[in-house]
Amino acid sequence: MRIKWTSVRRLGFLLMAIVTISINAAAQTNSNIVGTVRDASGAVIPGATVTVTNPAIGFVRHLVTDSAGSYSVSSVPIGTYEVTFQAKGFIKVVQQGVTLTVGQTQRVDATMKVGTVTQEVTVQGNLPHVQTETAAISGVVTGKQIENLNINGRNFVQLALLVPGAAPSNDLQTSTVGVAANNNISFNGSRTQYNNWEVDGAPNTDEGSASTFNTYPNLDSIAEFRISTSNYGAQYGHHSGATIEVATKSGTKQFHGTVFEFLRNDALDANDWFVNGNTTGVANAPKTPLKQNEYGFIIGGPVFIPGLYNTHKTKTFFFYSEDWRRIRTGNVLNNDVPSLLERQGDFSECDPTSGNFNQVVASGCVLPTVNGVTYNNVNAVPGINPQDITNARNLLDALVPLPNGGPVGWTKASPSNTDWREDQIRVDQNINDKTTYSSVSPTTHGIPFRFLRSGLAQAMTRSRLPLLAQAKARF
């Protein structure tokens, strides 16, 4: 069999492109550590050994300072690290408590004193809290803050409102998920569709609408949340608005997990004012329906086989999240409908000269005119067929509800349902001290949204009665 080397080269190029894209995407949610090593006089120390470790996830990275005494560690997962500096003829320095947030570049410098390598100086904290390595203006919401925040609807989009410059649009919907929800937030005056929403470095926006998402990560699975509103690096690109980066949790050497359920129910709520206050003759109108349940679990830890694989629990880790949402809610609908007299063909409530005149009913109402004569009751029109009146009344009764909020007002809470399930599995592999691999696979199931239309009909027929054309204006 002959192999075409052109095809092989193309395949190789494609694989390299895929790997490069994957690495770049992952790098955006990871962090970086940079620094310079100097002696007590301020002179740089080239050739110093720098070791970055995070025992919780088995992360180890070894490197050496360059001729300028500088070092740089890229693509470091978020978490708390220890940085060790060693050089011949100098006391070892250990910098503890180096906390990295999503997308951060943290400077960790070291000053080493002359001594033996068996001596050690441990430094806790004492790191710059101001981002000095980039000009990006950003804010971070940590996992601990997410756990302690009471977020109505448990939609991660609301976290973006915690930074200065975030302005929600009037139609922002975060109480649900799927196509019924949106991400309509403007940052520093930019368009709501111009923001970059990423989960673990991958674009999460539905580019067809630019206002909904492909996935809605469970809040308990989010490790950190960064919103960069301006001056961020060119590696983000794609859109000109803010960049919102969501970093999900990963497994560690210890198993950890959570089981949860969050509940909202109309039995615990007060009624909507527009329903309770605008329904005629009802002192305590039925409540707007609301039954919202979100339940699920998360679990993470090491992947190992005792005595055979990963016995030290430093190689392979997993994290799994399962989230169910069952939402039964209602939308308050308001409209005008024909009054009880108008349904009988009697438009005297629209006639200022009539004793039945009603200012509310008369608003927008025009009396029917036949052959130049104005009538306030179509039953008095010469030659009218009584069956036409009956047919019109039957049509209205079949398609248009009776008023329940004043003489022509109508209010109803129309139900809508959301059934949602989302799974997410993440695997992290430490291949060696220079190479790590992460894979995140979210999957969405179920029916995002089902609409139940109201009973109002938008089309009416003129038939032989001019009054129906006037009544149509009320819908």
Phi, psi and omega per residue, in radians:
M1 nan 2.306 3.122
R2 -1.695 2.400 -3.134
I3 -1.893 2.234 3.099
K4 -1.393 1.989 -3.068
W5 -1.176 -0.413 3.075
T6 -1.083 -0.752 3.121
S7 -1.146 -0.666 3.129
V8 -1.113 -0.761 3.121
R9 -1.103 -0.707 3.117
R10 -1.101 -0.737 3.126
L11 -1.112 -0.741 3.115
G12 -1.083 -0.724 3.119
F13 -1.111 -0.707 3.136
L14 -1.106 -0.772 3.133
L15 -1.107 -0.712 3.114
M16 -1.115 -0.669 3.126
A17 -1.128 -0.737 3.138
I18 -1.100 -0.788 3.133
V19 -1.096 -0.736 3.140
T20 -1.095 -0.777 3.120
I21 -1.079 -0.751 -3.135
S22 -1.080 -0.770 -3.133
I23 -1.117 -0.771 -3.139
N24 -1.098 -0.717 -3.140
A25 -1.108 -0.766 -3.128
A26 -1.162 -0.605 -3.085
A27 -1.115 -0.476 -3.086
Q28 -1.201 -0.492 3.108
T29 -1.703 -0.141 3.042
N30 -1.511 -3.100 -3.066
S31 -2.209 3.081 -3.137
N32 -2.351 2.627 3.037
I33 -2.170 2.257 3.081
V34 -2.272 2.817 3.116
G35 3.107 3.071 3.112
T36 -2.342 2.408 3.136
V37 -1.850 2.219 -3.120
R38 -2.288 2.841 3.016
D39 -1.624 -3.070 -3.047
A40 -1.110 -0.432 3.140
S41 -1.483 -0.124 -3.119
G42 1.713 -0.073 3.121
A43 -1.304 2.502 -3.116
V44 -1.281 2.694 -3.140
I45 -2.047 1.747 3.061
P46 -1.349 2.688 3.089
G47 1.350 0.146 3.081
A48 -1.268 2.511 3.135
T49 -1.558 2.237 3.129
V50 -2.064 2.230 3.135
T51 -2.147 2.176 3.135
V52 -1.926 2.161 -3.082
T53 -2.335 2.591 2.966
N54 -2.419 1.643 -3.057
P55 -1.037 -0.477 -3.078
A56 -1.102 -0.562 -3.131
I57 -2.056 0.212 3.093
G58 1.195 0.429 -3.083
F59 -1.498 2.246 3.066
V60 -2.441 2.288 3.095
R61 -2.396 2.187 3.128
H62 -1.899 2.426 3.075
L63 -2.742 2.983 -3.078
V64 -2.227 2.458 3.129
T65 -1.215 2.613 -3.117
D66 -1.484 -2.933 -3.076
S67 -1.142 -0.345 3.104
A68 -1.667 0.129 -3.139
G69 1.317 0.221 -3.077
S70 -1.741 2.754 3.064
Y71 -2.540 2.814 3.128
S72 -2.624 2.277 3.090
V73 -2.096 2.080 -3.094
S74 -1.917 2.888 3.083
S75 0.961 0.890 3.117
V76 -1.705 2.189 3.110
P77 -1.065 2.625 3.130
I78 -1.115 2.654 -3.119
G79 2.591 -2.932 -3.128
T80 -1.899 2.243 -2.990
Y81 -2.157 2.868 3.015
E82 -2.152 2.261 -3.127
V83 -2.008 2.159 -3.103
T84 -1.964 2.340 3.137
F85 -2.051 2.257 3.122
Q86 -2.380 2.471 3.073
A87 -2.705 2.547 -3.104
K88 -1.099 2.237 3.138
G89 1.520 0.089 -3.118
F90 -2.221 2.665 3.084
I91 -1.267 2.360 3.127
K92 -1.128 2.397 3.121
V93 -2.026 2.266 3.118
V94 -2.068 2.032 3.104
Q95 -1.733 1.973 -3.118
Q96 -1.792 2.857 3.056
G97 1.216 0.603 3.078
V98 -1.494 1.789 -3.081
T99 -1.690 2.165 -3.137
L100 -1.879 2.317 3.065
T101 -1.835 2.955 -3.046
V102 -1.066 2.257 3.090
G103 1.244 0.193 -3.054
Q104 -1.529 2.597 2.936
T105 -2.016 1.898 -3.048
Q106 -1.790 2.259 3.075
R107 -1.572 2.208 3.085
V108 -2.238 1.687 3.098
D109 -1.597 2.829 3.122
A110 -2.457 2.458 3.022
T111 -2.027 2.064 -3.051
M112 -1.860 2.394 3.127
K113 -1.761 2.666 3.132
V114 -1.147 2.358 3.140
G115 3.019 -2.869 3.126
T116 -1.699 2.710 -3.099
V117 -1.233 -0.240 3.112
T118 -1.361 -0.276 3.069
Q119 -1.469 2.701 -3.060
E120 -2.530 2.401 3.035
V121 -2.053 2.169 -3.130
T122 -1.858 2.237 3.136
V123 -2.009 2.246 3.135
Q124 -1.941 2.108 3.140
G125 1.256 -2.392 3.116
N126 1.042 0.669 3.107
L127 -1.932 2.648 3.119
P128 -1.149 2.305 3.126
H129 -1.620 -0.176 3.098
V130 -1.612 2.347 3.131
Q131 -1.240 1.833 -3.065
T132 -1.773 -0.207 -3.040
E133 -1.591 -0.325 3.101
T134 -2.347 2.813 3.130
A135 -1.663 0.115 -3.074
A136 -1.130 2.430 3.026
I137 -1.748 2.005 -3.017
S138 -2.628 2.913 3.070
G139 -2.413 2.592 -3.091
V140 -2.082 2.343 2.984
V141 -1.880 2.044 -3.055
T142 -1.440 2.894 3.123
G143 -1.067 -0.645 3.122
K144 -1.125 -0.699 3.091
Q145 -1.126 -0.712 3.140
I146 -1.079 -0.699 3.138
E147 -1.118 -0.605 -3.033
N148 -1.612 -0.161 3.141
L149 -1.486 2.366 3.036
N150 -1.583 1.811 -3.054
I151 -1.891 1.979 3.136
N152 -1.119 2.115 -3.117
G153 1.571 -0.209 3.113
R154 0.883 0.793 3.101
N155 -1.848 2.157 -3.038
F156 -1.124 -0.260 3.135
V157 -1.060 -0.559 -3.116
Q158 -1.107 -0.400 3.120
L159 -1.116 -0.493 -3.128
A160 -1.197 -0.296 -3.136
L161 -1.388 -0.046 -3.068
L162 -1.460 -0.138 -3.092
V163 -1.763 2.634 3.069
P164 -1.074 2.494 3.118
G165 1.641 -0.124 3.133
A166 -1.495 2.163 -3.108
A167 -2.247 1.930 3.135
P168 -1.265 2.529 3.039
S169 -1.354 2.910 -3.102
N170 -1.128 -0.439 -3.090
D171 -1.782 0.299 3.094
L172 -1.041 2.226 -3.103
Q173 -2.173 1.911 -3.119
T174 -2.192 0.118 -3.131
S175 -1.443 -0.088 3.124
T176 -2.459 -2.964 -3.141
V177 -2.362 3.097 3.133
G178 1.399 -2.740 -3.087
V179 -1.224 -0.250 3.092
A180 -1.358 -0.309 3.138
A181 -1.723 2.993 3.071
N182 -2.690 3.031 -3.136
N183 -2.135 0.700 -3.016
N184 -1.322 1.377 3.094
I185 -2.185 2.305 3.074
S186 -1.748 2.363 3.092
F187 -1.983 2.125 3.137
N188 0.959 0.582 3.058
G189 1.509 0.022 3.139
S190 -1.326 2.872 3.110
R191 -1.155 2.595 -3.105
T192 -1.158 -0.440 -3.129
Q193 -1.464 -0.037 -3.014
Y194 -1.699 0.240 -3.096
N195 -1.667 2.636 3.055
N196 -1.751 2.030 3.080
W197 -1.917 2.083 -3.071
E198 -2.218 2.528 3.017
V199 -2.117 2.029 -3.098
D200 0.914 0.707 3.058
G201 1.499 -0.112 -3.119
A202 -1.809 2.433 3.107
P203 -1.032 2.357 -3.093
N204 -1.977 -0.072 -3.075
T205 -1.424 2.408 2.966
D206 -1.288 1.824 -3.026
E207 -1.184 -0.269 3.098
G208 -1.173 -0.727 -3.131
S209 -1.842 -0.454 -3.098
A210 1.091 0.232 -3.133
S211 -2.290 -0.038 3.077
T212 -2.207 3.041 -3.039
F213 -2.058 2.779 3.013
N214 -1.363 -0.639 3.126
T215 -2.393 2.695 3.062
Y216 -2.177 1.580 -3.068
P217 -1.001 2.414 3.025
N218 -1.037 2.332 -3.090
L219 -1.008 -0.588 -3.126
D220 -1.246 -0.222 3.133
S221 -1.693 -0.037 -3.105
I222 -1.584 2.188 3.101
A223 -1.467 -0.795 -3.136
E224 -2.678 2.901 -3.040
F225 -2.549 2.012 3.135
R226 -2.026 2.373 3.074
I227 -2.096 1.979 3.087
S228 -1.801 2.036 -3.009
T229 -1.658 -0.370 3.122
S230 -2.895 2.821 3.056
N231 1.098 0.374 3.112
Y232 -1.401 2.919 -3.015
G233 -1.215 2.832 -3.104
A234 -1.242 -0.191 -3.125
Q235 -1.204 -0.277 -3.138
Y236 -1.462 -1.046 3.058
G237 0.938 -2.560 3.071
H238 1.252 -1.104 3.110
H239 -2.242 2.819 -3.041
S240 -1.667 -0.051 -3.141
G241 -1.486 -2.638 3.131
A242 -1.277 2.762 3.039
T243 -1.988 2.106 -3.122
I244 -1.948 2.040 -3.078
E245 -1.940 2.164 3.076
V246 -1.894 2.172 3.075
A247 -1.915 2.155 -3.139
T248 -1.497 2.832 -3.133
K249 -1.271 2.745 3.071
S250 -2.197 2.884 3.091
G251 -1.275 2.771 3.103
T252 -2.265 -3.035 -3.125
K253 -1.181 -0.389 3.124
Q254 -1.865 2.459 3.061
F255 -1.238 2.418 3.084
H256 -2.596 2.653 -3.106
G257 -2.949 2.974 -3.129
T258 -2.563 2.468 2.967
V259 -2.043 2.337 -3.016
F260 -2.523 2.766 2.911
E261 -2.632 2.345 3.093
F262 -2.112 2.382 -2.976
L263 -2.256 2.386 2.868
R264 -2.306 2.457 -3.081
N265 -2.637 2.479 -3.117
D266 -1.119 -0.317 3.097
A267 -1.146 -0.349 -3.120
L268 -1.794 0.014 -3.028
D269 -1.920 2.705 2.924
A270 -1.368 2.800 -3.104
N271 -1.340 2.705 3.061
D272 -1.139 2.303 -3.071
W273 -1.049 -0.677 -3.074
F274 -1.207 -0.441 3.076
V275 -1.452 -0.834 -3.048
N276 -1.273 -0.526 -3.059
G277 -1.637 -0.269 -3.036
N278 -1.981 0.181 -3.135
T279 -1.735 2.060 -3.024
T280 -1.157 2.308 3.009
G281 1.292 0.134 -3.130
V282 -2.109 1.988 -3.116
A283 -1.313 -0.536 -3.128
N284 -2.385 1.465 -3.044
A285 -1.179 2.770 3.086
P286 -1.026 2.493 -3.104
K287 -1.282 2.708 2.990
T288 -1.129 2.192 -3.066
P289 -1.126 2.369 3.080
L290 -2.708 1.999 3.022
K291 -2.389 1.853 -3.034
Q292 -2.181 2.075 3.123
N293 -2.214 2.231 2.980
E294 -2.179 2.169 -3.096
Y295 -2.513 2.733 -3.122
G296 2.939 -2.786 -3.121
F297 -2.765 2.817 2.969
I298 -2.330 2.597 3.081
I299 -2.654 2.437 3.134
G300 -2.608 2.757 3.138
G301 2.952 -2.967 -3.134
P302 -1.447 2.665 2.991
V303 -1.823 2.028 -3.082
F304 -2.676 2.737 3.019
I305 -2.127 1.982 -3.071
P306 -0.910 2.185 3.094
G307 1.387 -0.110 -3.088
L308 -2.136 -0.801 -3.043
Y309 -2.490 2.381 3.046
N310 0.895 0.780 -3.085
T311 -1.138 -0.444 3.114
H312 -1.562 -0.052 3.089
K313 0.999 0.835 3.133
T314 -2.180 0.020 -3.024
K315 -1.820 -1.034 -2.961
T316 -2.110 2.355 -3.136
F317 -2.387 2.682 3.121
F318 -2.327 2.748 3.014
F319 -2.551 2.246 -3.087
Y320 -2.234 2.369 3.137
S321 -2.272 2.395 3.090
E322 -2.304 2.250 -3.042
D323 -2.399 2.183 3.067
W324 -2.008 2.481 3.051
R325 -2.309 2.243 3.052
R326 -2.190 1.904 -3.061
I327 -2.140 2.152 3.049
R328 -2.145 1.852 -3.043
T329 -2.326 -3.080 -3.122
G330 -2.506 2.652 3.088
N331 -1.944 2.264 3.139
V332 -1.324 2.108 3.123
L333 -1.923 2.386 3.121
N334 -2.260 2.406 3.080
N335 -2.842 2.924 3.045
D336 -1.729 2.483 3.103
V337 -2.284 2.835 3.125
P338 -1.054 2.520 3.093
S339 -1.237 2.997 -3.118
L340 -1.118 -0.652 3.115
L341 -1.240 -0.687 -3.140
E342 -1.078 -0.558 3.106
R343 -1.153 -0.374 3.103
Q344 -1.617 0.025 -3.099
G345 1.567 0.104 -3.095
D346 -1.710 1.899 -3.120
F347 -1.824 0.443 -3.102
S348 -1.151 -0.394 3.102
E349 -1.180 -0.284 3.117
C350 -1.660 -0.071 -3.048
D351 -1.728 1.983 -3.120
P352 -1.062 -0.370 -3.116
T353 -1.537 -0.064 -3.088
S354 -1.629 2.628 3.072
G355 -1.221 -0.291 3.120
N356 -1.576 0.081 -3.048
F357 -0.955 2.330 3.134
N358 -2.345 2.088 -3.057
Q359 -1.071 -0.628 -3.131
V360 -1.167 -0.797 -3.135
V361 -1.195 -0.628 -3.060
A362 -1.242 -0.340 -3.114
S363 -1.103 2.011 -3.139
G364 1.406 0.096 -3.111
C365 -1.735 2.356 3.115
V366 -2.115 2.236 -3.131
L367 -1.175 2.455 -3.141
P368 -1.220 2.506 3.124
T369 -2.167 2.255 3.134
V370 -2.212 2.135 3.128
N371 0.942 0.688 3.082
G372 1.421 0.011 -3.122
V373 -1.924 2.288 3.136
T374 -1.633 2.346 -3.129
Y375 -2.146 2.496 3.026
N376 -1.799 0.075 3.064
N377 -2.610 2.038 -3.050
V378 -1.215 -0.286 3.093
N379 -1.161 -0.318 -3.139
A380 -1.615 -0.003 3.129
V381 -1.226 2.186 -3.122
P382 -1.033 2.371 3.070
G383 1.365 0.127 -3.132
I384 -1.210 2.426 3.109
N385 -1.524 2.047 -3.127
P386 -0.962 -0.494 -3.130
Q387 -1.175 -0.564 3.077
D388 -1.093 -0.690 3.093
I389 -1.099 -0.758 -3.141
T390 -1.123 -0.740 3.137
N391 -1.108 -0.728 3.132
A392 -1.123 -0.735 3.135
R393 -1.131 -0.723 3.120
N394 -1.123 -0.640 3.117
L395 -1.142 -0.764 3.107
L396 -1.100 -0.784 -3.114
D397 -1.124 -0.525 -3.109
A398 -1.370 -0.589 -3.013
L399 -1.884 -0.432 -3.007
V400 -2.118 2.200 -3.109
P401 -1.238 2.853 3.077
L402 -1.276 2.682 3.096
P403 -1.152 2.463 3.074
N404 -2.343 0.152 3.126
G405 -2.403 1.142 -3.032
G406 1.735 -3.063 -3.066
P407 -1.138 -0.523 3.137
V408 -2.284 0.077 -3.095
G409 -1.482 2.538 3.105
W410 -2.451 2.288 -3.127
T411 -2.360 2.414 3.112
K412 -2.676 2.583 3.015
A413 -1.714 1.874 -3.093
S414 -1.544 2.208 -3.064
P415 -1.326 2.596 3.008
S416 -2.497 2.555 -3.015
N417 -2.092 2.503 3.005
T418 -2.221 2.168 3.049
D419 -2.130 2.051 -2.953
W420 -2.465 2.390 3.010
R421 -2.456 2.335 -3.135
E422 -2.358 2.227 3.079
D423 -1.884 2.564 3.064
Q424 -2.527 2.226 3.078
I425 -2.194 2.361 3.139
R426 -2.230 2.368 3.098
V427 -2.194 2.244 3.087
D428 -2.063 2.301 -3.097
Q429 -2.238 2.147 3.005
N430 -1.575 1.737 -3.092
I431 -1.255 -0.827 3.014
N432 -2.742 -2.991 -3.074
D433 -1.312 0.014 3.095
K434 -2.068 -0.228 -3.020
T435 -2.337 2.243 3.016
T436 -2.246 2.741 -3.117
Y437 -2.354 2.374 3.098
S438 -2.312 2.441 3.096
S439 -2.372 2.205 3.123
V440 -2.133 2.224 -3.089
S441 -2.286 1.675 3.058
P442 -1.544 2.538 3.115
T443 -2.378 2.322 -3.138
T444 -1.914 2.414 -3.135
H445 -2.267 2.870 2.947
G446 1.693 -2.996 -3.111
I447 -1.789 1.914 -3.073
P448 -1.088 -0.650 -3.042
F449 -2.838 2.427 3.058
R450 -2.224 2.172 -3.113
F451 -1.597 2.416 3.027
L452 -2.091 1.834 -3.022
R453 -1.225 2.671 3.078
S454 -1.287 2.919 -3.090
G455 -1.464 0.067 -3.116
L456 -1.259 2.318 3.065
A457 -1.704 2.389 -3.111
Q458 -1.646 -0.219 -3.088
A459 -1.986 2.346 3.077
M460 -2.211 2.826 3.137
T461 -1.895 2.449 3.138
R462 -1.266 -0.527 -3.087
S463 0.860 -2.379 3.095
R464 -1.902 0.175 -3.051
L465 -1.945 2.018 3.105
P466 -1.036 -0.469 -3.061
L467 -1.092 -0.511 -3.099
L468 -1.182 -0.553 3.088
A469 -1.158 -0.594 3.114
Q470 -1.301 -0.676 -3.125
A471 -1.152 -0.512 -3.120
K472 -1.059 -0.497 -3.070
A473 -1.162 -0.210 -3.091
R474 -1.470 -0.143 -2.998
F475 -1.859 nan nan
